[in-house]
Amino acid sequence: MLDAARRNLAAAAPGGRKITHPGKAILAGGIAGAIEICITFPTEYVKTQLQLDERHNPPRYRGIGDCVRLTVQDHGLRGLYRGLSSLLYGSIPKSAVRFGTFEILSNPMRDHTGRLNNTRSLVCGLGAGVAEAVLIVCPMETLKVKLIHDQCSLRPRYRGFFHGVSEIVREQGLRGTYQGLTPTVLKQGSNQAIRFYVMTSLRNWYKGDDPRREMHPIVTAMFGATAGAASVFGNTPLDVVKTRMQVRMMPIFFFRPYTFFFISQGLDAHRYKNTLDCAFQILKHEGPQAFYKGTVPRLGRVCLDVAIVFVIYEEVVKLLNGVWKTQ
């Protein structure tokens, strides 16, 4: 497949859109992922807290604003960045794998001008999402939830990211970092399939019959935000199930009164036999609305996330094209 991609790189028409070399895609994707996560992490933190809060009766948080207020009140502004290291360490390789895999899969499928068919972009996006889920996202997301969970305890056990990882692996093995693999693969696969499909469709519409037409970063951001919104409404239920499955098997600690709900959450999670059983139990006991817990904070985060990533990715690729000559 790499040979086919190289042949298409050489065959692309001089006036058409340049096909991105996989090496450039990996580097540009990693840079974009690092910048994006530093900007958007607070909304990810709030989303996770609201999803974990759903079984507390009565709920501790009355909404997004209340969650932010209580977090800052108890831990200061730094509290909104608890667990950032786990996501930062994962975001760089995740984005690198995503864009690298997408270019490897899509390059052989492009026409002589470098244009990618909308339907083929869906398939390539699916492949990119599955690759990042298996290689990066599942272990890193599992660690993220566990580290945030631990930091809310009265006596946190983990002194940092690397200490937390070593303790989790020592106590639970590598399997402890792969909880919720099935919903993660489904979520990431559908996520990237939707995003790349929407992004490619909008790009092809914008450029029309002129593949040389440049896209301004503002246009790229708007298209990226639209792609992000589409993916949120398409797979938030999978995101909820994934979070529940990752809390499963989590050690139980003693908590302050207002975070006592984590104990019941951890105990309840043991009853989920698998992904389908988790979804069934949520539907049975909490109703369909539970599958869309955290949609609003996730919508804001994802739209900003995808817009930033696509803009930075495209701009870094342009920069690399000027200093890294490939055929």
C-alpha positions as CSV (number, residue, x, y, z in Angstrom):
1,M,0.0,0.0,0.0
2,L,2.9,2.3,0.8
3,D,4.3,1.7,-2.7
4,A,0.9,2.5,-4.3
5,A,0.8,5.7,-2.2
6,R,4.2,6.7,-3.5
7,R,3.2,6.1,-7.1
8,N,0.2,8.3,-6.7
9,L,2.4,11.0,-5.1
10,A,4.5,11.0,-8.2
11,A,1.5,10.9,-10.5
12,A,-0.4,13.8,-9.0
13,A,-0.9,16.6,-11.5
14,P,1.4,19.6,-10.9
15,G,-1.6,22.0,-10.7
16,G,-3.7,19.8,-8.5
17,R,-3.8,19.5,-4.7
18,K,-0.6,18.0,-3.5
19,I,-0.9,14.6,-1.9
20,T,0.5,14.7,1.6
21,H,3.4,12.4,2.3
22,P,2.6,10.0,5.3
23,G,5.7,11.2,7.1
24,K,4.5,14.8,6.9
25,A,1.1,13.8,8.0
26,I,2.5,12.0,11.1
27,L,4.6,15.0,12.1
28,A,1.9,17.6,11.4
29,G,-0.7,15.5,13.2
30,G,1.4,15.2,16.3
31,I,2.1,18.9,16.5
32,A,-1.6,19.7,15.9
33,G,-2.6,17.2,18.6
34,A,-0.3,18.7,21.2
35,I,-1.5,22.3,20.7
36,E,-5.2,21.3,20.5
37,I,-5.3,19.4,23.8
38,C,-3.6,22.2,25.8
39,I,-6.4,24.5,24.6
40,T,-9.4,22.3,25.0
41,F,-8.6,20.1,28.1
42,P,-10.9,22.0,30.6
43,T,-14.0,21.1,28.6
44,E,-12.9,17.4,28.5
45,Y,-12.4,17.4,32.3
46,V,-15.9,18.9,32.8
47,K,-17.5,16.4,30.4
48,T,-15.9,13.4,32.3
49,Q,-17.0,14.8,35.6
50,L,-20.6,15.2,34.5
51,Q,-20.7,11.7,33.1
52,L,-19.4,10.2,36.3
53,D,-21.8,12.3,38.3
54,E,-24.9,10.9,36.7
55,R,-25.5,8.2,39.3
56,H,-25.1,10.4,42.3
57,N,-28.4,11.1,44.1
58,P,-28.8,14.0,44.3
59,P,-26.2,15.1,41.7
60,R,-23.4,17.2,43.0
61,Y,-23.2,19.4,39.9
62,R,-26.2,21.3,38.6
63,G,-24.7,21.9,35.2
64,I,-21.5,22.9,33.3
65,G,-21.1,26.2,35.1
66,D,-21.6,24.7,38.5
67,C,-19.0,22.0,37.8
68,V,-16.5,24.6,36.8
69,R,-17.3,26.8,39.8
70,L,-16.9,24.0,42.3
71,T,-13.8,22.7,40.7
72,V,-12.1,26.1,40.8
73,Q,-13.4,26.7,44.3
74,D,-11.9,23.5,45.6
75,H,-8.7,23.2,43.6
76,G,-8.2,26.5,41.9
77,L,-7.8,27.0,38.2
78,R,-5.3,24.2,38.1
79,G,-8.1,21.9,39.0
80,L,-9.5,22.1,35.5
81,Y,-6.2,20.7,34.2
82,R,-6.1,17.6,36.5
83,G,-5.2,14.6,34.4
84,L,-3.8,16.8,31.5
85,S,-0.6,14.9,31.4
86,S,-2.3,11.6,30.5
87,L,-4.2,13.2,27.7
88,L,-1.2,15.2,26.4
89,Y,1.0,12.1,26.3
90,G,-1.8,10.4,24.3
91,S,-2.9,13.3,22.1
92,I,0.4,13.6,20.2
93,P,0.6,10.0,19.1
94,K,-3.1,9.7,18.6
95,S,-3.3,12.6,16.2
96,A,-0.1,11.4,14.5
97,V,-1.5,7.9,14.0
98,R,-4.9,9.3,12.8
99,F,-3.5,11.5,10.0
100,G,-0.7,9.2,9.1
101,T,-3.1,6.3,8.7
102,F,-5.6,8.4,6.8
103,E,-3.0,9.5,4.3
104,I,-1.6,6.0,3.9
105,L,-5.1,4.7,3.1
106,S,-6.3,7.6,1.0
107,N,-3.3,8.3,-1.2
108,P,-3.8,5.2,-3.4
109,M,-7.5,6.1,-3.7
110,R,-7.0,9.7,-5.0
111,D,-7.4,10.7,-8.7
112,H,-4.7,12.2,-10.8
113,T,-5.4,15.7,-9.3
114,G,-5.1,14.5,-5.7
115,R,-8.9,14.6,-5.2
116,L,-10.4,12.1,-2.8
117,N,-13.9,10.7,-3.4
118,N,-16.3,11.4,-0.6
119,T,-17.3,7.8,0.0
120,R,-13.7,6.7,0.0
121,S,-12.9,9.3,2.6
122,L,-15.5,7.6,4.9
123,V,-13.7,4.3,4.6
124,C,-10.3,5.9,5.1
125,G,-11.6,7.8,8.1
126,L,-12.9,4.6,9.6
127,G,-9.6,2.9,9.2
128,A,-7.8,5.9,10.8
129,G,-10.2,5.8,13.7
130,V,-9.8,2.1,14.3
131,A,-6.0,2.4,14.2
132,E,-5.9,5.2,16.7
133,A,-8.4,3.5,19.0
134,V,-6.3,0.2,19.2
135,L,-2.9,1.8,19.3
136,I,-3.4,4.9,21.4
137,V,-6.9,6.0,22.5
138,C,-8.2,3.0,24.5
139,P,-5.2,2.7,26.9
140,M,-4.8,6.5,27.2
141,E,-8.5,7.2,27.8
142,T,-8.7,4.4,30.4
143,L,-5.7,5.9,32.2
144,K,-7.2,9.4,32.0
145,V,-10.5,8.4,33.7
146,K,-8.6,6.4,36.4
147,L,-6.2,9.3,37.1
148,I,-9.0,11.9,37.3
149,H,-11.0,9.5,39.5
150,D,-8.0,9.0,41.8
151,Q,-7.4,12.8,42.1
152,C,-10.9,13.2,43.5
153,S,-10.1,10.9,46.4
154,L,-9.3,12.1,49.9
155,R,-5.8,10.5,49.6
156,P,-4.7,10.2,45.9
157,R,-2.6,7.1,45.3
158,Y,-0.9,8.3,42.1
159,R,1.9,10.9,42.3
160,G,1.8,11.6,38.6
161,F,1.2,10.1,35.2
162,F,4.1,7.7,35.0
163,H,3.6,6.5,38.6
164,G,-0.1,6.0,38.0
165,V,0.6,4.0,34.8
166,S,3.2,1.8,36.6
167,E,0.8,1.1,39.5
168,I,-2.2,0.3,37.2
169,V,-0.1,-2.1,35.1
170,R,1.5,-3.7,38.2
171,E,-1.9,-4.3,39.8
172,Q,-4.1,-5.1,36.8
173,G,-1.6,-5.9,34.0
174,L,-1.9,-4.4,30.5
175,R,-5.5,-5.5,30.5
176,G,-6.0,-2.7,33.0
177,T,-5.3,-0.2,30.3
178,Y,-7.6,-1.8,27.7
179,Q,-10.9,-1.6,29.5
180,G,-13.7,-0.6,27.1
181,L,-11.8,-1.5,23.9
182,T,-14.9,-2.4,21.9
183,P,-16.9,0.8,22.5
184,T,-13.6,2.8,22.0
185,V,-13.1,1.2,18.6
186,L,-16.7,1.8,17.7
187,K,-16.5,5.4,18.9
188,Q,-13.2,6.3,17.3
189,G,-14.0,4.5,14.1
190,S,-17.4,6.3,13.7
191,N,-15.8,9.5,14.9
192,Q,-13.2,9.7,12.2
193,A,-15.4,8.2,9.5
194,I,-17.9,11.0,10.1
195,R,-15.3,13.8,10.5
196,F,-13.2,13.0,7.4
197,Y,-16.3,12.3,5.4
198,V,-17.8,15.7,6.2
199,M,-14.5,17.5,5.9
200,T,-13.7,16.0,2.6
201,S,-17.3,16.6,1.3
202,L,-17.1,20.2,2.3
203,R,-13.6,20.6,0.8
204,N,-14.7,19.1,-2.5
205,W,-17.8,21.3,-2.6
206,Y,-15.7,24.4,-1.8
207,K,-13.1,23.7,-4.5
208,G,-15.5,22.5,-7.1
209,D,-13.8,22.0,-10.4
210,D,-10.7,23.9,-9.3
211,P,-8.5,21.6,-7.2
212,R,-5.9,24.4,-7.0
213,R,-8.2,26.7,-5.0
214,E,-6.7,27.5,-1.6
215,M,-8.7,27.2,1.6
216,H,-8.3,30.0,4.0
217,P,-7.7,28.9,7.6
218,I,-11.0,30.4,8.7
219,V,-12.8,28.3,6.1
220,T,-10.9,25.2,7.3
221,A,-11.9,26.0,10.9
222,M,-15.6,26.3,9.9
223,F,-15.6,23.1,8.0
224,G,-13.7,21.4,10.9
225,A,-16.2,22.6,13.5
226,T,-19.1,21.3,11.3
227,A,-17.4,17.9,11.0
228,G,-16.9,17.9,14.8
229,A,-20.6,18.7,15.5
230,A,-21.7,15.9,13.2
231,S,-19.6,13.4,15.0
232,V,-20.9,14.4,18.4
233,F,-24.5,13.8,17.5
234,G,-23.5,10.6,15.8
235,N,-21.7,8.9,18.6
236,T,-22.2,10.4,22.1
237,P,-24.0,7.2,23.2
238,L,-20.9,5.3,22.5
239,D,-18.8,7.8,24.4
240,V,-21.1,7.4,27.5
241,V,-20.8,3.6,27.3
242,K,-17.1,3.8,26.8
243,T,-16.6,5.9,30.0
244,R,-18.8,3.5,32.0
245,M,-16.8,0.5,30.9
246,Q,-13.5,2.2,31.7
247,V,-14.6,3.0,35.2
248,R,-15.3,-0.7,35.6
249,M,-12.8,-2.6,37.8
250,M,-11.5,0.7,39.2
251,P,-10.2,0.5,42.7
252,I,-12.5,1.8,45.4
253,F,-11.3,4.6,47.7
254,F,-12.6,6.7,50.6
255,F,-13.9,10.1,49.5
256,R,-15.0,13.4,50.8
257,P,-18.8,13.5,51.3
258,Y,-19.5,15.4,48.1
259,T,-17.6,12.8,46.0
260,F,-18.9,9.7,47.7
261,F,-20.9,8.9,44.5
262,F,-17.7,7.5,43.0
263,I,-17.9,4.5,45.4
264,S,-21.4,3.5,44.2
265,Q,-20.3,4.2,40.6
266,G,-17.4,1.9,40.9
267,L,-19.5,-0.8,42.6
268,D,-22.3,-0.5,39.9
269,A,-19.7,-0.8,37.1
270,H,-18.8,-4.3,38.2
271,R,-22.2,-5.6,37.0
272,Y,-21.5,-4.7,33.4
273,K,-20.6,-8.0,31.7
274,N,-19.7,-6.4,28.4
275,T,-20.4,-3.5,26.2
276,L,-23.9,-4.6,25.1
277,D,-24.8,-5.4,28.7
278,C,-23.6,-1.9,29.8
279,A,-25.7,-0.2,27.1
280,F,-28.8,-2.4,28.1
281,Q,-28.4,-1.6,31.8
282,I,-28.1,2.2,31.1
283,L,-31.2,2.1,28.9
284,K,-33.2,-0.1,31.4
285,H,-32.4,1.9,34.6
286,E,-31.7,5.4,33.4
287,G,-33.6,5.8,30.1
288,P,-32.4,6.9,26.7
289,Q,-31.6,10.4,27.9
290,A,-28.7,9.0,29.9
291,F,-26.9,8.2,26.6
292,Y,-26.6,11.9,25.9
293,K,-25.1,13.0,29.3
294,G,-22.4,15.5,28.7
295,T,-23.4,16.3,25.1
296,V,-23.3,20.1,25.5
297,P,-19.8,20.3,27.0
298,R,-18.6,17.6,24.5
299,L,-20.1,19.6,21.6
300,G,-18.3,22.7,22.5
301,R,-15.0,20.8,23.1
302,V,-15.2,18.7,19.9
303,C,-16.1,21.6,17.6
304,L,-13.2,23.6,18.9
305,D,-11.0,20.5,18.9
306,V,-11.6,19.5,15.3
307,A,-11.4,23.0,14.0
308,I,-8.1,23.6,15.7
309,V,-6.6,20.3,14.6
310,F,-7.5,20.6,11.0
311,V,-6.3,24.2,10.8
312,I,-3.0,23.5,12.5
313,Y,-2.6,20.3,10.5
314,E,-3.1,22.0,7.1
315,E,-0.8,24.9,8.0
316,V,2.0,22.7,9.3
317,V,1.8,20.6,6.2
318,K,2.1,23.7,4.1
319,L,5.2,24.7,6.1
320,L,6.7,21.2,5.8
321,N,6.1,21.2,2.0
322,G,8.4,24.2,1.8
323,V,11.3,22.6,3.7
324,W,10.7,18.9,3.2
325,K,10.7,17.9,-0.5
326,T,9.1,14.6,-1.3
327,Q,7.9,13.0,-4.5
